[in-house]
Structure formats: structure tokens, C-alpha cells
Amino acid sequence: METSLFQFQVVTRKNEEFIDITYLIRQAVEKSRIQNGIAVVYCPHTTSGITINENADPDVVRDIIATLDKVFPVHGDYRHIEGNSHAHLKSSYMGAEKTIIIHEGKLVLGTWQSVYFCEFDGPRNRKVYIKLISG
């Protein structure tokens, strides 16, 4: 079993935004030359997350963020002193990692799918780790 670890920086520019990072994962797969296995995409931050969703219509991302804001409003009955409890909740809901199958050197994603870095407490400089495992 062969493994490779890649680290990338993601610069966010808004308080809340989704950034398509699929190209970073494809770069890592290409550099690793792994043909079959999995890619684990992980963000080590408590106010951001990783998700997979539609890339064709930007309104999908807008709708996800708007709905998350309704479910986890910026101003709620929170006690966390930093004032970003909503971001911690959104991060926990979205999750810190996703796993994607690699088959014949390509990511197995649906036609309209992309992998997104989800920022909930920006703007910030963030890290994303991609662990590739052959198998």
C-alpha cells in the first residue's frame, strides 16, 4: 500500500463561502501517480468544513449557506465568548473530512459534483490536507 500526504493553503475572502478545491485533489492524485485507492480530504479547523455538492449552479451553494444560517444563526443563544458558535455548529454539521474513490487515476465524482472547502468564520488563511492511499 502506497500513501502520499499533501498540504494546501486555502485563502478565504468572505465570512462564509464555499471554495471549490476539486482541482487541488486532482493535482495531488496526478503528482502521486496513484491509480486506484482513496483520497481523504481533511480540514484541521473548528469553524470550517468539507462537503461534496453540485458545481453547475452557484445558487446551490448560496442556498446551502442561507439554510445553514437559518438553522445556525449568527446571533443565537450561545455562550461561547468568541462569538462564533454558529461557525462551530456549521463546521460540526458539515464535517471535517470527505473520502473520494480514485479509479484509474481519476476521482470518482458525479457529473455535477465538486469538493468544497466550507468557510464559516472568515476571512482566514486555512489548511487542507489530502491523504492518498493506494489499494
KOLMI-764696 format. One line per 5 residues: number of its first residue (from 1); their letters; for each residue x, y, z of N, C-alpha, C. Coordinates in Angstrom, 1 decimal, decimal comma. Layout:
N
NUM = A = X/Y/Z/X/Y/Z/X/Y/Z; ...;
// end
This chain:
135
1 = METSL = 0,9/-1,2/0,0/0,0/0,0/0,0/0,9/1,2/0,0; 0,6/2,1/-0,9/1,4/3,4/-1,1/0,5/4,5/-0,5; 1,1/5,5/0,2/0,4/6,6/0,6/1,2/7,9/0,3; 0,4/9,0/0,2/1,0/10,3/0,0/0,2/11,3/0,8; 0,9/12,3/1,4/0,2/13,4/2,1/0,5/14,7/1,4;
6 = FQFQV = -0,5/15,5/1,2/-0,3/16,8/0,6/-1,0/17,8/1,5; -0,4/19,0/1,6/-1,0/20,1/2,3/-1,1/21,3/1,4; -2,3/21,9/1,4/-2,5/23,1/0,6/-3,1/24,2/1,5; -2,8/25,4/1,1/-3,4/26,6/1,8/-4,6/27,1/1,0; -5,6/27,4/1,7/-6,8/28,0/1,1/-7,0/29,3/1,8;
11 = VTRKN = -7,1/30,4/1,0/-7,3/31,7/1,4/-8,8/32,0/1,2; -9,5/32,3/2,3/-10,9/32,7/2,2/-11,0/34,2/2,2; -12,0/34,7/1,6/-12,2/36,2/1,4/-13,5/36,7/2,0; -14,4/35,8/2,4/-15,7/36,2/3,0/-15,9/35,5/4,3; -16,8/36,0/5,1/-17,2/35,4/6,3/-17,7/34,0/6,2;
16 = EEFID = -18,5/33,8/5,2/-19,0/32,5/4,8/-18,9/32,3/3,3; -18,3/31,2/2,9/-18,2/30,9/1,5/-17,7/29,4/1,3; -18,1/28,9/0,1/-17,6/27,6/-0,3/-16,6/27,8/-1,4; -15,5/27,2/-1,3/-14,4/27,3/-2,3/-14,2/25,9/-2,9; -14,4/25,8/-4,3/-14,2/24,5/-5,0/-12,7/24,2/-4,9;
21 = ITYLI = -12,4/23,0/-4,3/-11,0/22,6/-4,1/-10,7/21,3/-4,9; -11,6/20,9/-5,8/-11,5/19,7/-6,5/-10,2/19,7/-7,3; -9,8/20,8/-7,9/-8,6/20,9/-8,6/-7,3/20,5/-7,8; -7,4/20,9/-6,5/-6,2/20,5/-5,6/-6,1/19,0/-5,4; -7,3/18,4/-5,3/-7,3/16,9/-5,1/-6,8/16,2/-6,4;
26 = RQAVE = -7,2/16,7/-7,5/-6,8/16,2/-8,8/-5,3/16,4/-9,0; -4,8/17,5/-8,6/-3,3/17,8/-8,6/-2,6/16,8/-7,8; -3,1/16,5/-6,6/-2,4/15,6/-5,7/-2,4/14,2/-6,3; -3,5/13,7/-6,8/-3,6/12,4/-7,4/-2,6/12,3/-8,6; -2,6/13,3/-9,4/-1,7/13,3/-10,6/-0,2/13,2/-10,1;
31 = KSRIQ = 0,2/14,0/-9,1/1,5/14,0/-8,6/1,9/12,7/-7,9; 0,9/12,1/-7,3/1,2/10,8/-6,6/1,3/9,6/-7,5; 0,6/9,7/-8,6/0,6/8,7/-9,6/-0,2/7,4/-9,1; -1,0/7,6/-8,0/-1,8/6,5/-7,6/-3,0/6,4/-8,5; -3,2/5,1/-9,0/-4,2/4,8/-10,0/-5,5/4,4/-9,3;
36 = NGIAV = -5,4/3,7/-8,2/-6,6/3,2/-7,6/-6,5/3,2/-6,1; -7,5/3,7/-5,4/-7,4/3,9/-4,0/-8,4/4,9/-3,5; -8,1/5,7/-2,5/-8,9/6,7/-1,9/-8,2/7,9/-1,6; -8,9/9,0/-1,7/-8,4/10,3/-1,2/-9,2/10,8/0,0; -8,5/11,1/1,0/-9,2/11,6/2,2/-8,8/13,1/2,3;
41 = VYCPH = -9,9/14,0/2,2/-9,7/15,4/2,2/-10,1/15,9/3,6; -9,2/16,6/4,3/-9,4/16,9/5,7/-9,0/18,3/6,0; -9,9/19,0/6,8/-9,5/20,4/7,2/-9,4/20,4/8,7; -8,2/20,9/9,3/-8,0/20,9/10,7/-8,5/22,1/11,4; -9,6/22,6/11,1/-10,2/23,8/11,7/-11,5/23,6/12,2;
46 = TTSGI = -11,9/24,2/13,3/-13,1/24,0/14,0/-14,3/24,9/13,6; -14,0/25,8/12,6/-15,0/26,7/12,1/-15,1/26,6/10,6; -14,7/25,5/10,0/-14,8/25,3/8,6/-15,0/23,8/8,4; -15,3/23,4/7,1/-15,6/22,0/6,9/-15,4/21,7/5,4; -15,7/20,4/5,1/-15,5/19,9/3,7/-16,9/19,3/3,3;
51 = TINEN = -17,3/19,5/2,1/-18,5/18,9/1,6/-18,4/18,6/0,1; -19,2/17,8/-0,4/-19,3/17,5/-1,8/-20,7/17,8/-2,3; -20,8/18,7/-3,3/-22,1/19,0/-3,8/-22,0/19,6/-5,2; -23,1/20,1/-5,7/-23,3/20,5/-7,1/-22,3/21,7/-7,5; -21,8/21,6/-8,7/-20,9/22,7/-9,1/-21,4/23,4/-10,3;
56 = ADPDV = -22,6/23,0/-10,8/-23,1/23,7/-12,1/-23,8/24,9/-11,8; -24,6/25,0/-10,7/-25,4/26,2/-10,4/-24,9/26,8/-9,1; -24,3/28,0/-9,1/-23,9/28,6/-7,9/-25,0/28,9/-6,9; -26,2/28,9/-7,3/-27,3/29,1/-6,4/-27,4/28,0/-5,4; -26,9/26,8/-5,7/-27,0/25,7/-4,8/-26,1/26,0/-3,6;
61 = VRDII = -24,9/26,5/-3,8/-24,0/26,9/-2,7/-24,7/28,0/-1,9; -25,3/29,0/-2,6/-26,0/30,1/-1,9/-27,1/29,6/-1,0; -27,9/28,6/-1,6/-29,0/28,1/-0,8/-28,5/27,3/0,4; -27,4/26,5/0,3/-26,9/25,8/1,4/-26,5/26,7/2,5; -25,7/27,8/2,2/-25,3/28,8/3,2/-26,5/29,5/3,8;
66 = ATLDK = -27,4/29,9/3,0/-28,6/30,6/3,5/-29,4/29,7/4,5; -29,5/28,4/4,2/-30,2/27,5/5,0/-29,4/27,2/6,3; -28,1/27,0/6,2/-27,3/26,9/7,4/-27,4/28,1/8,3; -27,5/29,3/7,7/-27,7/30,5/8,5/-29,0/30,5/9,3; -30,1/29,9/8,7/-31,4/29,8/9,3/-31,3/28,8/10,5;
71 = VFPVH = -30,7/27,7/10,2/-30,6/26,6/11,2/-29,6/27,0/12,4; -28,5/27,6/12,0/-27,5/28,0/13,0/-27,2/29,5/12,8; -28,1/30,4/13,3/-28,0/31,8/13,1/-26,7/32,4/13,7; -26,2/33,4/13,1/-25,0/34,1/13,7/-25,3/34,6/15,1; -26,5/35,1/15,3/-26,8/35,6/16,7/-27,8/34,7/17,3;
76 = GDYRH = -27,4/33,8/18,2/-28,3/32,9/18,9/-28,1/32,9/20,3; -28,6/31,9/21,0/-28,5/31,8/22,5/-27,2/31,0/22,8; -26,1/31,6/22,4/-24,8/31,0/22,5/-24,0/31,6/23,7; -23,1/30,8/24,3/-22,3/31,2/25,4/-20,8/31,4/25,1; -20,4/30,8/24,0/-19,0/30,8/23,6/-18,5/32,3/23,5;
81 = IEGNS = -17,5/32,6/24,2/-17,1/34,1/24,3/-16,6/34,7/23,0; -16,1/33,8/22,1/-15,5/34,4/20,8/-16,6/34,9/19,9; -17,9/34,5/20,1/-18,9/35,0/19,3/-19,1/34,2/17,9; -18,4/33,1/17,8/-18,5/32,3/16,5/-19,1/30,9/16,7; -20,0/30,8/17,7/-20,6/29,5/17,9/-21,3/29,0/16,7;
86 = HAHLK = -21,9/29,9/16,0/-22,6/29,5/14,7/-21,7/28,8/13,8; -20,4/29,3/13,7/-19,4/28,7/12,8/-19,0/27,3/13,3; -18,9/27,1/14,6/-18,5/25,8/15,2/-19,6/24,8/14,9; -20,9/25,2/15,0/-22,0/24,3/14,7/-22,1/23,9/13,3; -21,9/24,9/12,4/-21,9/24,6/10,9/-20,8/23,7/10,6;
91 = SSYMG = -19,6/23,9/11,2/-18,5/23,0/10,9/-18,8/21,6/11,3; -19,3/21,4/12,5/-19,7/20,1/13,0/-20,7/19,4/12,1; -21,7/20,2/11,7/-22,7/19,7/10,8/-22,2/19,2/9,5; -21,3/20,0/8,9/-20,8/19,7/7,5/-19,7/18,6/7,6; -18,9/18,6/8,7/-17,9/17,6/8,9/-16,5/18,1/8,4;
96 = AEKTI = -15,5/17,5/9,0/-14,1/18,0/8,7/-13,4/17,2/7,6; -14,1/16,2/7,1/-13,4/15,4/6,0/-14,4/14,7/5,1; -13,9/14,4/3,9/-14,6/13,6/3,0/-13,7/12,6/2,3; -14,2/11,4/1,9/-13,4/10,4/1,3/-13,9/10,2/-0,1; -13,0/10,2/-1,1/-13,4/10,1/-2,5/-12,6/8,9/-3,1;
101 = IIHEG = -13,3/8,1/-3,9/-12,6/7,0/-4,6/-11,8/7,5/-5,7; -10,6/6,8/-5,9/-9,7/7,1/-7,0/-9,8/5,8/-7,9; -10,1/5,9/-9,1/-10,2/4,8/-10,0/-9,5/5,1/-11,3; -8,5/4,3/-11,7/-7,8/4,6/-12,9/-7,2/6,0/-13,0; -6,7/6,5/-11,9/-6,1/7,8/-11,8/-7,0/9,0/-11,8;
106 = KLVLG = -8,3/8,7/-11,7/-9,3/9,8/-11,7/-10,2/9,7/-10,4; -10,6/10,9/-10,0/-11,6/11,0/-8,8/-12,9/10,5/-9,3; -13,6/9,6/-8,5/-14,9/9,2/-8,8/-15,9/10,2/-8,2; -16,3/11,1/-9,0/-17,3/12,1/-8,7/-18,4/12,1/-9,7; -19,6/12,5/-9,3/-20,7/12,6/-10,2/-20,5/13,8/-11,2;
111 = TWQSV = -21,2/13,8/-12,3/-21,0/14,8/-13,3/-21,0/16,2/-12,8; -21,9/16,5/-11,9/-22,1/17,8/-11,4/-21,5/18,0/-10,0; -20,7/17,1/-9,5/-20,1/17,2/-8,2/-18,7/17,9/-8,1; -18,5/18,6/-7,1/-17,2/19,2/-6,7/-17,0/19,0/-5,2; -15,8/19,1/-4,8/-15,4/19,1/-3,4/-15,2/20,5/-3,0;
116 = YFCEF = -15,9/20,9/-1,9/-15,8/22,3/-1,4/-15,2/22,4/0,0; -14,3/23,4/0,1/-13,9/23,9/1,4/-15,0/24,9/1,9; -15,5/24,7/3,1/-16,6/25,5/3,6/-16,1/26,4/4,7; -16,1/27,7/4,4/-15,6/28,7/5,4/-16,8/29,2/6,2; -16,8/29,3/7,5/-17,9/29,8/8,3/-17,4/30,9/9,3;
121 = DGPRN = -16,1/31,2/9,2/-15,6/32,2/10,2/-14,5/33,0/9,5; -14,7/33,4/8,3/-13,6/34,1/7,6/-13,6/35,6/7,7; -12,8/36,2/6,9/-11,8/35,6/6,0/-10,6/35,1/6,8; -10,0/34,1/6,3/-8,8/33,5/7,0/-7,9/32,7/6,0; -6,7/32,4/6,5/-5,8/31,5/5,8/-6,0/30,1/6,4;
126 = RKVYI = -6,4/29,2/5,6/-6,7/27,8/6,1/-5,8/26,8/5,5; -5,8/25,6/6,1/-5,0/24,5/5,6/-6,0/23,4/5,2; -5,6/22,6/4,1/-6,4/21,4/3,7/-5,3/20,3/3,5; -5,6/19,2/4,1/-4,7/18,0/3,9/-5,4/17,0/3,0; -4,6/16,4/2,1/-5,2/15,4/1,3/-4,3/14,2/1,4;
131 = KLISG = -4,8/13,1/1,9/-4,1/11,8/2,1/-4,6/10,9/1,1; -3,7/10,4/0,2/-4,0/9,5/-0,8/-3,5/8,1/-0,4; -4,3/7,1/-0,6/-4,0/5,7/-0,2/-4,3/4,8/-1,3; -3,3/4,1/-1,8/-3,5/3,2/-2,9/-4,1/1,9/-2,4; -4,8/1,2/-3,3/-5,4/0,0/-2,8/-6,3/-0,6/-3,9;
// end
